[in-house]
Amino acid sequence: MAKGSQFERDMCREFSLWLSHGQRDDLLWRTSQSGGRATTRRQKGAALATKGCYGDVCVVDTEHPVARLWGQHVSMELKRGYSGVSVQDLVDLPDRAATRTFESFIKQARDDAKASGRKWLIVWKRDKREPVVVCEFDLPGVLVCKHGFKNMENGADKALVWEEYHPRNSIRMLPLREFFAEIQPPEEAT
């Protein structure tokens, strides 16, 4: 069994439990072909029918209002491994470097989110490290201000501002456990 597949299943369960306040572990699951179906349909001009299938995770219980709300507004990418990759590569890796892996994570997440009309979020776990959330800088604010999520204001507001190419590249990065503690889903979606 590939370690990435297990990580994807684990993250689907963790996010499902978070979205349901510990009641359900089956609201989200891995998308078909890790979003490949949506990408193929986009190339054929039929992207809207598979809007929720971009990225690595999709909502499988569309009757659950909070999960449905999450799926309508967030496109998730899951990355496992890449121990030699660092967020610092965004600022100190030479331009001539053949691979800017962390930047490619963000580009993939951003492209899928744009195609599906959602915000992007990456959960990345390097070997022997804790998983971290990397997302658009304003994603937590959008969830709180527009979609009924609660900001718990526990002081865990950590942000990395990456403006190498354009100000829209600002990102937020924090440990997954702090993301779950900082932002709480609504009890019921409105």
C-alpha positions as a Markdown table, in Angstrom:
| # | Residue | x | y | z |
|---|---|---|---|---|
| 1 | Met | 0.0 | 0.0 | 0.0 |
| 2 | Ala | 1.4 | 3.4 | -1.0 |
| 3 | Lys | 2.1 | 5.8 | 1.9 |
| 4 | Gly | 0.4 | 8.6 | 0.0 |
| 5 | Ser | -2.9 | 6.7 | -0.4 |
| 6 | Gln | -3.0 | 6.0 | 3.4 |
| 7 | Phe | -2.3 | 9.6 | 4.1 |
| 8 | Glu | -5.1 | 10.7 | 1.8 |
| 9 | Arg | -7.5 | 8.3 | 3.6 |
| 10 | Asp | -6.4 | 9.5 | 7.0 |
| 11 | Met | -6.8 | 13.2 | 6.0 |
| 12 | Cys | -10.3 | 12.5 | 4.7 |
| 13 | Arg | -11.3 | 11.0 | 8.0 |
| 14 | Glu | -9.6 | 13.8 | 10.0 |
| 15 | Phe | -11.3 | 16.6 | 8.0 |
| 16 | Ser | -14.6 | 14.7 | 8.2 |
| 17 | Leu | -14.4 | 14.5 | 12.0 |
| 18 | Trp | -13.5 | 18.2 | 12.2 |
| 19 | Leu | -16.3 | 19.3 | 9.9 |
| 20 | Ser | -18.8 | 17.2 | 11.9 |
| 21 | His | -17.5 | 18.1 | 15.3 |
| 22 | Gly | -16.4 | 14.6 | 15.9 |
| 23 | Gln | -19.6 | 12.9 | 14.8 |
| 24 | Arg | -18.7 | 11.5 | 11.4 |
| 25 | Asp | -15.5 | 10.2 | 9.7 |
| 26 | Asp | -17.1 | 9.6 | 6.3 |
| 27 | Leu | -18.1 | 13.0 | 4.8 |
| 28 | Leu | -15.0 | 13.4 | 2.6 |
| 29 | Trp | -13.1 | 10.9 | 0.5 |
| 30 | Arg | -10.4 | 10.7 | -2.2 |
| 31 | Thr | -11.4 | 12.0 | -5.6 |
| 32 | Ser | -11.4 | 9.8 | -8.7 |
| 33 | Gln | -7.9 | 9.7 | -10.1 |
| 34 | Ser | -6.8 | 12.4 | -7.6 |
| 35 | Gly | -8.7 | 15.0 | -9.6 |
| 36 | Gly | -7.8 | 13.6 | -12.9 |
| 37 | Arg | -11.4 | 13.0 | -13.9 |
| 38 | Ala | -12.2 | 16.7 | -13.4 |
| 39 | Thr | -9.1 | 17.8 | -15.3 |
| 40 | Thr | -10.0 | 15.5 | -18.3 |
| 41 | Arg | -13.6 | 16.9 | -18.3 |
| 42 | Arg | -12.2 | 20.5 | -18.2 |
| 43 | Gln | -10.2 | 19.8 | -21.3 |
| 44 | Lys | -13.3 | 18.6 | -23.0 |
| 45 | Gly | -15.3 | 21.6 | -21.9 |
| 46 | Ala | -17.5 | 19.8 | -19.3 |
| 47 | Ala | -15.8 | 21.1 | -16.2 |
| 48 | Leu | -18.9 | 22.4 | -14.3 |
| 49 | Ala | -20.4 | 19.0 | -13.9 |
| 50 | Thr | -17.3 | 17.8 | -12.0 |
| 51 | Lys | -16.5 | 21.1 | -10.1 |
| 52 | Gly | -16.3 | 19.3 | -6.7 |
| 53 | Cys | -13.9 | 16.6 | -8.1 |
| 54 | Tyr | -10.9 | 18.8 | -8.5 |
| 55 | Gly | -8.0 | 18.2 | -6.1 |
| 56 | Asp | -7.5 | 15.1 | -4.0 |
| 57 | Val | -10.6 | 15.3 | -1.8 |
| 58 | Cys | -14.3 | 15.5 | -2.5 |
| 59 | Val | -17.5 | 15.5 | -0.5 |
| 60 | Val | -19.2 | 12.1 | -0.6 |
| 61 | Asp | -22.1 | 13.0 | 1.7 |
| 62 | Thr | -23.6 | 15.9 | -0.1 |
| 63 | Glu | -26.6 | 15.8 | 2.3 |
| 64 | His | -24.4 | 17.0 | 5.2 |
| 65 | Pro | -24.7 | 20.8 | 5.1 |
| 66 | Val | -21.3 | 21.7 | 6.5 |
| 67 | Ala | -19.4 | 19.2 | 4.4 |
| 68 | Arg | -21.3 | 20.4 | 1.3 |
| 69 | Leu | -20.4 | 24.0 | 2.3 |
| 70 | Trp | -16.7 | 23.0 | 2.6 |
| 71 | Gly | -16.7 | 21.2 | -0.7 |
| 72 | Gln | -18.3 | 24.2 | -2.5 |
| 73 | His | -15.7 | 26.6 | -1.3 |
| 74 | Val | -12.4 | 24.7 | -0.8 |
| 75 | Ser | -10.3 | 22.6 | -3.1 |
| 76 | Met | -7.9 | 20.3 | -1.2 |
| 77 | Glu | -4.5 | 18.9 | -2.3 |
| 78 | Leu | -2.7 | 16.4 | -0.1 |
| 79 | Lys | 1.0 | 15.9 | -0.3 |
| 80 | Arg | 3.0 | 13.2 | 1.6 |
| 81 | Gly | 6.8 | 12.8 | 1.7 |
| 82 | Tyr | 9.1 | 15.2 | -0.1 |
| 83 | Ser | 11.5 | 15.4 | 2.9 |
| 84 | Gly | 14.1 | 17.3 | 0.9 |
| 85 | Val | 11.6 | 20.1 | 0.0 |
| 86 | Ser | 11.2 | 23.2 | 2.1 |
| 87 | Val | 8.9 | 26.2 | 2.1 |
| 88 | Gln | 12.1 | 28.2 | 2.1 |
| 89 | Asp | 12.7 | 27.0 | -1.5 |
| 90 | Leu | 10.1 | 29.7 | -2.4 |
| 91 | Val | 12.6 | 32.4 | -1.6 |
| 92 | Asp | 16.2 | 31.0 | -1.8 |
| 93 | Leu | 16.2 | 28.4 | -4.5 |
| 94 | Pro | 18.0 | 29.7 | -7.6 |
| 95 | Asp | 15.8 | 30.5 | -10.6 |
| 96 | Arg | 17.8 | 28.2 | -12.7 |
| 97 | Ala | 16.9 | 25.2 | -10.4 |
| 98 | Ala | 15.3 | 22.5 | -12.4 |
| 99 | Thr | 12.7 | 21.8 | -9.7 |
| 100 | Arg | 10.8 | 24.2 | -7.5 |
| 101 | Thr | 8.7 | 21.5 | -5.9 |
| 102 | Phe | 6.9 | 23.5 | -3.3 |
| 103 | Glu | 6.0 | 26.1 | -5.9 |
| 104 | Ser | 4.6 | 23.3 | -8.0 |
| 105 | Phe | 2.4 | 22.2 | -5.1 |
| 106 | Ile | 1.0 | 25.7 | -4.9 |
| 107 | Lys | 0.6 | 26.0 | -8.7 |
| 108 | Gln | -1.3 | 22.7 | -8.9 |
| 109 | Ala | -3.6 | 23.7 | -6.0 |
| 110 | Arg | -4.2 | 27.2 | -7.4 |
| 111 | Asp | -5.0 | 25.9 | -10.9 |
| 112 | Asp | -7.5 | 23.3 | -9.6 |
| 113 | Ala | -9.1 | 25.9 | -7.3 |
| 114 | Lys | -9.4 | 28.4 | -10.1 |
| 115 | Ala | -10.9 | 25.9 | -12.5 |
| 116 | Ser | -13.5 | 24.9 | -9.9 |
| 117 | Gly | -14.2 | 28.4 | -8.6 |
| 118 | Arg | -13.0 | 27.7 | -5.0 |
| 119 | Lys | -10.1 | 28.6 | -2.7 |
| 120 | Trp | -7.2 | 26.2 | -2.3 |
| 121 | Leu | -5.7 | 24.4 | 0.6 |
| 122 | Ile | -2.8 | 22.0 | 0.8 |
| 123 | Val | -2.1 | 19.5 | 3.6 |
| 124 | Trp | 1.5 | 18.5 | 3.5 |
| 125 | Lys | 3.2 | 15.9 | 5.7 |
| 126 | Arg | 6.9 | 15.4 | 5.3 |
| 127 | Asp | 8.4 | 12.1 | 6.7 |
| 128 | Lys | 8.7 | 12.1 | 10.5 |
| 129 | Arg | 7.0 | 15.5 | 10.7 |
| 130 | Glu | 3.6 | 16.8 | 11.6 |
| 131 | Pro | 1.2 | 17.7 | 8.8 |
| 132 | Val | 0.9 | 21.4 | 8.0 |
| 133 | Val | -1.8 | 23.4 | 6.2 |
| 134 | Val | -0.7 | 25.7 | 3.4 |
| 135 | Cys | -3.5 | 27.8 | 2.0 |
| 136 | Glu | -4.4 | 31.1 | 0.4 |
| 137 | Phe | -3.7 | 33.8 | 3.0 |
| 138 | Asp | -7.4 | 34.9 | 3.1 |
| 139 | Leu | -9.0 | 31.4 | 3.3 |
| 140 | Pro | -9.6 | 31.4 | 7.1 |
| 141 | Gly | -11.1 | 34.9 | 6.9 |
| 142 | Val | -13.4 | 34.0 | 4.0 |
| 143 | Leu | -14.6 | 30.9 | 5.9 |
| 144 | Val | -15.3 | 33.0 | 9.0 |
| 145 | Cys | -16.8 | 36.1 | 7.3 |
| 146 | Lys | -18.8 | 34.5 | 4.6 |
| 147 | His | -19.5 | 30.9 | 5.5 |
| 148 | Gly | -20.2 | 30.8 | 9.2 |
| 149 | Phe | -17.0 | 29.2 | 10.5 |
| 150 | Lys | -15.8 | 30.5 | 13.8 |
| 151 | Asn | -12.3 | 32.0 | 14.5 |
| 152 | Met | -11.3 | 30.7 | 17.9 |
| 153 | Glu | -8.6 | 33.4 | 18.2 |
| 154 | Asn | -6.2 | 31.2 | 20.0 |
| 155 | Gly | -3.2 | 33.3 | 18.9 |
| 156 | Ala | -2.0 | 30.6 | 16.5 |
| 157 | Asp | -2.2 | 33.0 | 13.5 |
| 158 | Lys | 1.0 | 32.1 | 11.7 |
| 159 | Ala | 1.5 | 33.3 | 8.2 |
| 160 | Leu | 4.2 | 33.1 | 5.6 |
| 161 | Val | 3.9 | 35.9 | 3.0 |
| 162 | Trp | 5.3 | 34.9 | -0.3 |
| 163 | Glu | 5.3 | 37.7 | -2.8 |
| 164 | Glu | 8.0 | 36.6 | -5.2 |
| 165 | Tyr | 5.9 | 37.2 | -8.3 |
| 166 | His | 2.7 | 39.0 | -7.3 |
| 167 | Pro | 1.0 | 40.0 | -4.1 |
| 168 | Arg | -1.7 | 37.4 | -4.8 |
| 169 | Asn | 0.8 | 34.8 | -3.9 |
| 170 | Ser | 0.5 | 35.4 | -0.1 |
| 171 | Ile | 0.0 | 32.2 | 1.7 |
| 172 | Arg | -0.7 | 31.0 | 5.2 |
| 173 | Met | 1.0 | 28.0 | 6.8 |
| 174 | Leu | 0.4 | 26.5 | 10.1 |
| 175 | Pro | 0.4 | 23.0 | 11.7 |
| 176 | Leu | -2.8 | 21.1 | 10.9 |
| 177 | Arg | -3.7 | 20.7 | 14.6 |
| 178 | Glu | -3.5 | 24.5 | 15.0 |
| 179 | Phe | -5.7 | 25.0 | 11.9 |
| 180 | Phe | -8.3 | 22.7 | 13.4 |
| 181 | Ala | -8.1 | 24.6 | 16.7 |
| 182 | Glu | -8.1 | 28.1 | 15.2 |
| 183 | Ile | -11.1 | 27.6 | 12.9 |
| 184 | Gln | -14.3 | 25.8 | 13.9 |
| 185 | Pro | -16.9 | 24.7 | 11.4 |
| 186 | Pro | -20.5 | 25.9 | 12.0 |
| 187 | Glu | -22.9 | 23.5 | 13.7 |
| 188 | Glu | -25.3 | 23.9 | 10.8 |
| 189 | Ala | -24.6 | 25.5 | 7.4 |
| 190 | Thr | -26.7 | 28.4 | 6.4 |
